[in-house]
Amino acid sequence: MLSKMYQEACPKLVDRFREREENVKMDIFNTFIELLRQTGNVTKGQGDIDESSPRWLLKQEVPKVVKSINRQLREKSIKTKVGAFSVLKELVVVLPDCLADQFGSLVPGIEKALNDKSSTSNLKIEALAFTRIVMASHSPSVFHPYIQALSGPILSAIGDRYYKVTAEALRVCGELVRVLRPNFEERSIDFRPYIIPIYKAILARLANQDQDQEVKECAISCMSLVIATFGDGLQRELPSCLPILVDRMGNEITRLTAVKAFAVIANSPLRIDLSCVLDHVVSELTAFLRKANRALRQATLGTLNSLVVTYGSQIGSSSYETILAELSTLISDGDLHMAALALELCCTIMVDRRSVKNVGLAVKQKVLPEALTLIRSALLQGQALQALQKFFAALVQSANISFETLLNSLISTAKPSQSGGLSKQALFSIAQCVAVLCLAAGDQKCASTIEMLKGILNDDSSTNSAKQHMALLCLGEIGRRKDLSSHIQIENIVIESFQSPFEEIKSAASYALGNIAVGNLSKYLPFILDQIDNQQKKQYLLLHSLKEVIARQSVDHTGESELQDSNIVKILALLFNHCESEEEGVRNVVAECLGKIALIEPNKLIPALKERTTSPAANTRATVAIAIKYSIIERTGKIDAILYSEISTFLMLIKDSDRHVRRAAVLALSTAAHNKPSLIKGLLPELLPLLYDQTVVKQELIRTVDLGPFKHVVDDGLELRKAAFECVDTLLDNCLDQVNPSSFIVPFLLSGLGDHYDVKMPCHLILSKLADKCPSAVLAVLDSLVEPLEKTIGHKPKSDAVKQEIDRNEDMIRSALRAIAAVNRISGSDYSMKLKNLMSKITATPSLAEKYNSVRSE
């Protein structure tokens, strides 16, 4: 659609750039800019796909656009010139490398805009902004023939009286510096004549205290780039310039920018001589670690890291002790990103200054206790966990603390404390750190640790389940990183733990076996597949082991999977055989395995799954739908193109006669709406009526169970209705433009508001979102919505209700009050007498009024 629009509209708009009437011309410019923005939004992340793509078509028009724009830049009208530069700027944003052949023809227009006395500040800013963007997005060699022509006007603009022009000129100057010396090994242009003029122009702004904050910050950033790039030609000037940058660190307004500036200088391959200010800089930075400003602390940690890498030998041991003492206060789960940066700096210090005795002592006394506390956190994950692993590896390699001491510290950390056992996440974190520690210590230490862990599992007298649990997790993490086939019968020792009476040990054994197999697929994968076929009782746990193997292949390997074709064939045959299992747990694991394999081999899996959508067995159809759910992940992959054309077959299982299959299809639709809404947007007109139908109470799914003294009503459709409403909630977030709220609110949402507790909760959330995003649709049927909400807030549990039932009822009332508050915010809602009466009732009831005020202030 957009391609066709380009073929028709783009050339016509470019031709109309010649329009004489200024206001009409500006309208044409704005229309063309809007067209460019649409191209950028639609084709974001795509290359020039084919000759019919909008980007390719636009690229063909570039010479014509530039020729037309050049004509506009020669005109007298300032407004026209500003518009022309705006068009060029947007063009470069959409096609970053499009002006490589045409830039030379634009240089006179840029010069004139910056040098002409009649030029306004607005024109100068637009010309500078375009120059900055084009320099940042093209190869430096494009600009080398024009440096002499451009450098003078840019440096003159730095001295402009208007601060906005000065700030933009300083940003352009930063790009100019990169263009002059893009490569430190080769000299593609003689940049030496430009060093001093650039330096002096920036220094004049840097040294001036009486100017706008934006100019101060731009001058600091630009000077740091000049020093980092041309420092070898500014050796005489540095002693007078560097103290000014240090002085700016003392000013609260410019502090953060100055800290980042020293990081740029420290990262320079020229190894700039900072001896005249280094001690002062390190002292100031260390003090900043105590500041409340999070952005400042974050930048400080990065700068200190760079300084230690480049100038570590020039920093005194006492400074290191102070830094490490300050870092220890940042290592907590209160701010995991900051903890990760602090640990990374610790690692840098340990690696670079391992021979300094005081450093090892400070790490042992100050940092290690905090690291051992952090590892027990249930929140630890991602970058912080990776940094903690590097920390333990660096610690054992620095030889300041023995391997045995560190291993015992980690293992003892896993012991349950008086306040209770550790979370599952904490146990996995400890196991991962143990694995990294063993590998860093070398093969001998690693082998002895594995034998020790095997001894714990072989010890029949051991009654400590926590110890066995940790031993299994550690073996799994080590096995994932290292081939353990030299340790005889390790797989049989692990599988023995499947007999444990404790569920967490069974689960850990399953995890360990799967991860050990990752370390040597050729040996252990056939063993797992054979066990699944022959060990009926252990099937569920063994399937979990297989899931670990498959999941690691889809996550750890961005390229080709290590699973051989013959292995995949065997795995698929086995998994498809278990699709009809009577155990729901087994079917769910099978579905997850199939979904993960689909990410690795979509060309094999998607057709095989599609074929089974027509299976006579309902369990197989449900498993296939759940498998598709697991294959729809947020990151892009080779599966996307195949799914796009085939996903309708799987989602249309929402029409299936079996409720389990319908629920599986609804869950798949919900996952697609959340992770990749583009997959389903075109299908929604057909899917939405089918989805809405799943929200309706169906009497044929309600049955009465006779339990002798009393009868119990079972609603088999409850889970399906709940899933359907939750899916609608997700669609409102990501596909609102495809949803017609008027056809959904009555009767479907209205029915849900009077349904079971589990259905009411998502319905209240949906109503709140509709009140915010589609208020007119809610307002049209407001009176009918009041009654079920009033019943909900007036509901009282039975006199013999247990605490759980009372708490659930309180949650339901608060949920309904949130929806009422959202509806009450709609402009015009005060015309509804029923809502007015309800609000009066809430206000007059002290308990309801208190809850209502509480949810409004959330």
Secondary structure, DSSP 4 states (H G I P E B T S, - for coil): -HHHHHHHHHHHHHHGGG-SSHHHHHHHHHHHHHHHHHHHHHTTT----STTSHHHHHHHHHHHHHHHHHHHHTSS-HHHHHHHHHHHHHHHHHSTTTTTTTHHHHHHHHHHHHH-TT--HHHHHHHHHHHHHHHHHS-GGGTGGGHHHHHHHHHHHHT-SSHHHHHHHHHHHHHHHHHH-S-SS--SS--HHHHHHHHHHHHHHHH--SS-HHHHHHHHHHHHHHHHHHGGG-TTTHHHHHHHHHHHHTSTTTHHHHHHHHHHHHT-TT----TTTHHHHHHHHHHHTTSS-HHHHHHHHHHHHHHHHHHGGGS-HHHHHHHHHHHHTT-STTSHHHHHHHHHHHHHHHHHTTT-HHHHHHIIIIIHHHHHHHTT-TT--HHHHHHHHHHHHHHHHTTSS-HHHHHHHHHHHTS-BTTBPPPHHHHHHHHHHHHHHHHHH-HHHHHHHHHHHHHHHH-TT---HHHHHHHHHHHHHHHHHS--TTSTTHHHHHHHGGG-S-HHHHHHHHHHHHHHHHH-HHHHHHHHHHHHHH-STTHHHHHHHHHHHHHHHHHH-SSS-SS-HHHHHHHHHHHHHTTT-S-HHHHHHHHHHHHHHHHH-HHHHHHHHHHGGG-S-HHHHHHHHHHHHHH--SS--THHHHHHHHHHHHHGGGG-SSHHHHHHHHHHHHHHHHH-GGGTGGGHHHHHHHHHHTTS--GGGEEEEE-SSSEEEEETTHHHHHHHHHHHHHHHHH-GGG--HHHHIIIIIHHHHTS-HHHHHHHHHHHHHHHHH-HHHHHHTHHHHHHHHHHHHT----TT--HHHHHHHHHHHHHHHHHHHHHHTSTTGGG-HHHHHHHHHHHHSHHHHHHHHHHHT-
